[in-house]
Amino acid sequence: MRTILVVDDELSILESFRMILKEDYRVLTAIDGLKALEILRNECVNLVILDIMLPGMSGLEVLSEIRKINNDVEVIMVTAIKADKTLRSGELAHEVAYLRSELNKNFEFNNIVGQSPAMRQIFDTIIRVAKGDSPVLITGESGTGKELIARAIHLQSPRKNKPFVAVSCPNLPDNLLESELFGHEKGSFTNATDKKIGRFELANGGTVFLDEISEMSLSNQAKLLRVLQEYEFVRVGGTKTISIDVRLIASTNINLKTAITKGTFREDLYYRINVVPLDVPALRNRREDIPFLVKHYFQKYKEELYSKTKKIQPTVMKLFENYYWPGNIRELKNVLERILTLYGDSDTILEEHLPVEIKSGDNHHTSYNSNGLLELSDAGSLDEIVSRTEREVIEKALQKADGIQTRAAQILKTTRRILRYKMDKLGLS
């Protein structure tokens, strides 16, 4: 729910705005400019309705200070007379409808939060791409929100009232992937005790999202390619040809051209799925979105966890903005959820509540040269390098195992107990 701050020195005006807007928005109020500025420093506010005639600090002076805090927030300047007329005439209902569309455009788009030029461009691309049926390939690092973007394309498309079916390719055993995607008939293989409808058939009329398509084996890639050429298939063990009408959206966190060169991804499938490419930037490459994301998920988890925490210390926000975020938005969400779980009784999120890598201002990122050797320039101390490398290796194993710790431990050739100990030590949830 988006937040509106109403600033007026008349309590009746504040209460009237609250009553009218409370069904659609979270409404905050302030009776003077100083209180309004305090709220803006500690809350994620999407719109300010500001009275020009305020005691002490005038509305125009408040506006000037607002721009220093957040130059992008929408501000509507009103007078008490105009506010009273607006409330009595019902004009506010039309204003609310307009603001809803503007706020979606400027801050949140189908649950994707961002105001940076890079994200605005992605929002525009989503709207353009959604009109057609061409396959879309979404690229970007793990944790950048590729599935959210796929869902947004679906929800903006003519297929929005039909199913959106997501398939996590790394999470499905290779020998079961064909059955999962296209279904099977009863008795077609051991343990096939019933007929199964596949994901493509379930999504008929809608959208199929293949997450991390690069994890598919070459044999399953070939089967997928055949289906995408004709949009028809036969269930495993069946004889009947089934025609489908679906849109395909795929994602990957690796360079598929490199995978083609290595022989792990089919070139013909690449050209079939990469009709419309959409690259999602890493969070460190759109740092201006970090305060909005922090405040958005702070509010979300605060409500979900019934936390008493009211604000975030300014120095904490600065550390969030400066941190490298190798796990991108997924890592940011995990950090905030963990803080509000452990320190939810605290009035303010403090530096001492942060994981060590954020608190220490660790902006290093382990990098290697062309010979595979660790680059030591500006790499930090030995403890920092070891901690950072362990973190990256564990994160990659968890991503490959789709978050299943037992499977990640097997990948790392260790026990789940040791993995859990390392995760707790590194602040990984």
N, C-alpha and C positions, 0 to 999 in steps of 0.2 A: 504494500500500500504506500503510495507516494505522500509526501508531507507538505503541507501548506502552513506558513507562518503568517498570522494576522497581527499587525501592529497598530494599535489604536488606544487612545487614552480614555475612551468611553467603554465601560464594561458591558453596556447593553449592546453596543455594536459588536464587540468581541463574541458575546454569547450568541448573537444572531448569526454571525458567520459560522460559528461552531455548529449550531443546530442544522444549518442548511448543508454544510459540507461534510459532516461527520460520516455519512453513509458511504461516501466515495473516497475520502481522504483522511489521513491522520492530521489533525488540526492542532497546532501549537499557537499560543497567544502571548503577546507582550504588551504591557501598558506604556512602555517608553522605549526610546532608542537604545539605551544601555542594555536593557534586558533582552531586546531583540538581537543585538550583536553578540551577547553571551550565548544565546541559543544557537546562532549561526556558527559559532566557533566549535560547538560541541555536538551539533545534530546535522544530519543529512537533510537539507531542506530543498525542495524542488521549486517552490514558488513563494514569493513574499507579497502579501497585500499590505501596502504601507500608507498610512495616513500622512498627508503633507503637514498638517497642523498638529505637531506634538509638543508637549511641554519640555523645556530644557533644550535638548538636541532636536532640531527641526527634522522633518521628513527628508529634506534634500541633503542635510548633513549625514543622516543615517544612510541614505542611498550611497553617498560617497564612501562611507566606511564599509558598506556591504560589498562594494566593488573591489575593495582591497582584500576582503576575506574570500570572496567567490565571485569572480567577474562574469561567470556564466549563468548564475541563478536568475530565473525570470522574476521581475519585479513589476507590480502594478501599483501606481501611485493614485490614491483617491483622497477626496476630502470627506469630512463627516457628512456634508449635505449630499454628495454624490452617493456615498455608501448607503445613507438612509433611503434615498430614492431607488437605488438599485435593489435593495433588499425588499422594498415594498412593491416594486413593479415586476419582479420576477425575472429581470434581466440576468440575474446571477446564474440561473439555470443554463442559459445559452453560453455564458462565460465559462461555466464549468465544463460544458461539452467541448468548447474550443480548447480550453486548457488541457483537457485530458489528451487530446490528439497532439498538442504541442509538447507536453511533458513526455509522452511516449517517444516522440521524435528526438527530443533533446537529451533524455537521460536513460530511459529504459525501453528496450525494444524486444518484445516477446521474452522477457526475463534476461536479456543480455544487457548488462550495464556498461555504459561508456559514453563519454562526450568528446573523446580525442578525435582528431581528423581521421585517423586510421579506422576507428570504429564507426564514425559517421559514413565513411566510404563503404564499409561492410554493410551497414544498414541499407544504404542506397542500392548496393549490389543485390542484397537479399530480395528487395522489392522488385528489381528488374528481372532477376533470375526466376522468381516465383511464378511469373506469368506464363512461362513455357513448361516444356516437359523434358528438356535436354538433361542428360546425366550431369551431375555436379561432383567435382573432386575437391574436398576441403582438406587443405594441408596446414600443418602447424604442430608445434611441440605438444607433448602430453599436458593436459590440464588447462589448455587455452579455451575450452568451451566449444569444441567442434560439434558435439552432438546438439548443444543448444542452438547453434546456427542451422544445423540440419532441420531441427524441429521448427525453427522460425521460418525457413523456406517453405516447409509443408503448410504451416498455419497461415501463411500469406498467399497460398496458391489456391486454385480452384478445387484442389483435392482435399482441402482442409477438413471437410466433414467425413472423410474416409480414413481408414487406419494409417497410423504412422508406426511402422514396425522396425525396431532397432535390433541389430545383431552384432554382438561383440565377437569378432572373429578369433581373437586370441583365447577366448574363454571356452571355445568349443573344440573338442578333440577332432583331429583331422579326419578320422574314419567315420565320424558322425555328422560332419558339416553338411554333406550332401543331403542326408536325411532331414537335418534341421532346416535347411533352406527350401527343399523341394518336396519333403514329405516321403512317406513310405507306405506300402501296403502291408496288411497283416501277414505275418509269416515270411516276409521278404528276407529276414536274417535272424540270427539268434536274438532272443528277447523282444522281437517285434511282435508282441502279443495282440496289438491293436493297430488299426490304420491310423496314421498320423498326417495331419495337414501341415505342410511346410510354411515357413515364414512368408515366402513370396505369394503363396495362395491366400494366406491370411490377410495380406496387405492389398489384395486385389482392389483396384480403384484408387489406392492411396500411394504411400511412399515407403520404400525399403531403404533403410540406412545401414550400410555395412561399415562398421567401425573398425579401423586398423585393418583394412583390406590386404595390406602387405603381408599379414601373418598367414594368409591362405597358402596352402601347398600348390605347386604347379598343376597337379592333377585336378584339384578343385577349381583353380583358376580357369582351366580349359572348360570344365563343365559350366561354370558361370558365364563364360564368354558365349557358349552355344545358346544359353537361355537369353542373353541380352541381344543376340542377333535376331532371334525370331519371337521373343517373348512368349515362348511356350516350352513345356517340359513334360517328362513322364516321371511319376513318382518312382522311387526305388522299389523294384519288384513289381511294378505295374506295367500296363500295356496301353492305357488310355492317355492320349495327348491332352494336356490341360493348357489352355490359353489364358494369359493374364494381362492386365493393364496396370502397370505400376511405373512409378518414377524411381530411378535409382540415384541415391546420394551415397558417396563413399568418402572415407577419411583415411588419412595416414599421417604418421609422425616421422616418416623417413623420406628421403629423396628417391622417388620411384625410378627416375632415370638411372640413378646409380645402381638400384636393385636390378634393373634390366641389364646393365653392363655386367653385373655379377652373375646373371643367369637365374636370379631368384624371383623375378617377376616378368610376366609375359608382356612383350611390347604391344601385341595386338589388343590385349585387354586394357592396357594403359590408354591407348588412343580411343578405345570405346568408352571408358569412364571419364576421361579428362576433356570432355566437350566444353564444360564451363569450369575453369579453375578458380578457387577462392582460397587465398592464403590468410591465415589468422595470425596476427603478430603476437609475439611473446609479451607477457605483462611488463617486463623490463623495458620494452620498446614503446610502451604507451603509459609512461609513469603518471601522466596527468589524470589517468583514470583511477589510480590507486585510492585516493581519498574517497571517491564515490563508491568504489567497490567495498572498501573497509566499512564505511557508514551503512551501506546497503546490507551487508552480511552481519554487521554488528546488530542492527535492528532486527534482522531475521532471527538470529540465534538468541538474542535477548528475549524475544517473545516466546520462542519455542522452549527455551530452558527456564523460563520464569525468572530470569536474572534481575537482580536489583541494581545492576551497573547502569549508570546514567550517562557517562561520558568517557572520552578517550583523552588521556594526557597529550598535550600538543607535541611533546618530544617523542612520544610513542608514534604518533602519526608521521613525524619526520623520519623516524627509523623505518617505518613501513614503506615510505616513499623511496628511501635510499637502498633498501634491500634488493638483492638480485632476483629473488623468487624463481629458483630453478624449477619448482613444481607449478609455477604459474598460478592461475586462479584457484585450482584445486588445493594447492598448498596454503594460500591465503585463507580460504574457507576453513580448512582444518585448524589453522592457527587460532582463528577467532573462536571457533567452536570449542577448542580445547581451553582457551583462556576463560571463556564464559562458563564452562563446565567446572573448572577448578577454582575460579576466583569470582564466581557470580554474586557473592555477597558483598564484594567491594564496590564502593560508590564509583570508582574511576579505574580504568585500565591503566596500570603503571608500567614503567620500564621493567621492574622486577618480575612482572608477570610474563614477560616475553621469553621465547626460546633463546638459547644462548647465541645461536648464529645471527639472530636479528638484533638482540641486545648488544652484541659486540660490534655491530656495524659491519658484519662480514659481507663484503661485496666482491670477494674473490670468487672465482669459478675455475675449477680444475680444467686445464687445457693441455693439449698434447701437440707436439710438432709433427711434421710429416713422417718422421721416423718412429713415431709412437712413443716418444720420450716425454716425460712431464716437463712442461715449461715452468721454471722456477722464478722468473722475474715477477715480482709483486704477487707471489703465490701465498704469502703468509708463513707462519711458523710451521714446524713439523706437525705439531698437534692439530693445527687448523687444517693442514693439507690432508692428514689421515682422516680426521672427522668428516671433512667435506667429501673426500673420495668414498668413504664408507656410506655416507648419506646418498650420494648419487647412485652407487651400485645397488643399494637396497631399494631405492625408489624405482629404478629401472626393473629390478626383479619383481617388485610388487605390481608395477604396471603390466608386465608381461603375464603375471599370474592373476591379473584382474582383481588385485587386492586380497587374494586368498593366501594367507600367511604360510600355511603348510606347503602349498605349491611353490611359493617364493623361496622357502627354506630349501626345498629340493633343488631348485635352480641354482641356489648359492652353495649347495652341498654342505649344509649345516643343519642344526636342529631347530625346530620351531621355538624352543625355549631360548636358545642363544639369539635367534633373530628377534624375538620379542624384547629381550634385554637390550639389544642394540637399538631397536626402534625407540624404546623408552628413553634411553640415554641421549639419543639424537633428537628427541621431541617429535617423532613421527607417529601419527595416529594410525 
